[in-house]
Amino acid sequence: MGGEEGVVPTSYMEIIADSPPPVNFSNRPGSSNRPGSSYSSSTASIAASVAPSTTGKKKGPAVAPKRGAKKVQYVEALYDYEARTDGEFSMSEGDRFVLINRDQGDGWTDVELNGVTKSVPTSYIQEV
């Protein structure tokens, strides 16, 4: 809009095919040449005055994702395993965990379940 460029989270965007170009009301015959708003050049106040049910637009998430945020990776247990120490999870085939740290060469992978991080044998899991 207005020839300005910037960065916008994709979760706030929607592609609309064949949409007409924006109308500039200040160039219409008979319009007043009022100065623009000194508060904002945004159309948010116009959009807010229209009921959401009539616009058909999707509402974005309450908080934009952080730039560079990592996508959550999951692992799934291939076999049953009984923990031998407090630093290990017991697991049954098919259990899912959030991947925290991949195997660093010691045969163990750090995973999280319900906010608790422990290790599981790397050979007993697969990434999903």
Beta strands, then each sheet from edge to edge (+ up, - down):
strand 1: 74-77
strand 2: 96-101
strand 3: 108-113
strand 4: 116-121
strand 5: 125-127
sheet 1: 4+ 3- 2+ 1- 5+
end
